[in-house]
Amino acid sequence: MRRMSLLAAAGLMALALAVPPTALGVIHEKIAAACRALDEEVVPPGQFAFGENSFLRALQASGVIESIETSASGDVTITFDLDQPSSKYMSAGFDLTIPDAFGPGADLTLSPLPVLDPDFPAHANCHNLNP
């Protein structure tokens, strides 16, 4: 009986090791945010935890975000280097200013406005972007 229990336990352990669980996760928002449904949150959040230190870390570390500057009036300008190989974005050809993005009189400017690069494979094959 004890031998049967040991064999059964060994069999269950081998089965557990042979069938890995499904892994879910988002490396960073460069792909996850673009490929989710319009109002869908990225779950689990991975680095897509707004308000956390890691929210922009991947974009800054890869050089895609060249600088973030805040003026005395509270305006914020994010300058992008979309020529970085890891960008996965391209320039729309103009800057975009979002008035009052951080409150009255505190605008956000994206320079240049990044748009998805349709030639990047993850964007080209994303169902939510290509229904």
N, C-alpha and C positions, 0 to 999 in steps of 0.2 A: 504494500500500500504506500509506504514511504517512497519507494522507488518510483511509483506511478506519479506521486505528487511532484517529485523532483523533475521527472521527465515533462510533466505538464507545465511546470513553472519555466523550465528551460525553453520549451516550445513557445510559450507566450512571450518570453523575452526576445527570442529570435524573431518572432512575428512583429513585435513592437519596433525592433531595430530595422527590420526589412522594409517597413512601410512608413516613410517619414511623414510627419504631419504637413499640411498645407502651410506654407509660409506667406504671411502677408506683411507688407511694409512699404513705405514710401521713402526713397532715398532722399529726395528733396523736391521742392516745388517746381523745379524747372520742367518736369514731365507731369507730375501728379496733378498740379493745378490745371494744366491745360487739357488733360485727358479725362477729367471727371465730368459728370453730368452737371448741368448749370447750377443747381442749388445743392448739390451733393457735397458733403464734407469728405475729406480724405480720411479713411479709417483703416488702420491705426494712423495717427497723425505723423509719425516719423519726424522729419524736420519741419513739417508743415504745422507747427504749433505757433500760431500768431501770438505775438507778445513775448515769446521765449527768445533767448539769445540766439538760438540756432535758426530762427526764421529766415534770415538773409545770409547766413554763414556760407552756404555753398556758392551763392552768387558772388559774394565778396572774395572768397578764397580762390575761386577760379578766375577772378579778374573781370567777370562779366559786369559787375558793378564797379565802376572805376572810382567813384566818389559819391558821398552823401554830404551835402552842404546845407547848413541851416543859416538863414539870414537873421539879422537882429529883429526883424518884424515877425519871425516865426515861419517864413516860407521855407520849404524844403525842396532842393533840387537833387535828383538822383541822376548821375551821369553814367551811361552804359557804354561799354566797349564791346559791341556786338560782333567784332571781328575775331574775338577769342574762339579757338576751336571748340571749346565746350559750351558755347553760347546756346545753340539750338534755337536761336531767335535771329531775326533780321530787322533792320531799321525800316520803319514806316516812311522815313524820309522827312519827318518833321518832329518837333517837340510837342508834347501834350501837357497843358497846364490844367489841373483840376482845382477850380476855385474853392476856397474854404474847406479843403480836404482835412485839415487839422483843426478846424474851428474858424470862426469869423476872421477874415483877413489873413489866414495862414494857408497859403496855396501849396500844392504839390506839383512839381514839374518833372516829367520823365523825359530825359534828353539823351538820345532821340527816343521816340516811342518804340518800344520793342514789340514786334509782332511775331507770331509763330513762323518758323521756317518750314514751309510745306515739304521740302526735300528731306528733312530729318526723318528717318524711318519710324520713330515712335509716334511722331505727329501724323505721318502719312498713313499709318496703320491703326490709328486710334478710332474706335467706333463712334465715340461721342463727337469727334471732329469731322468724321466722314460717314454720316448715317446712311 
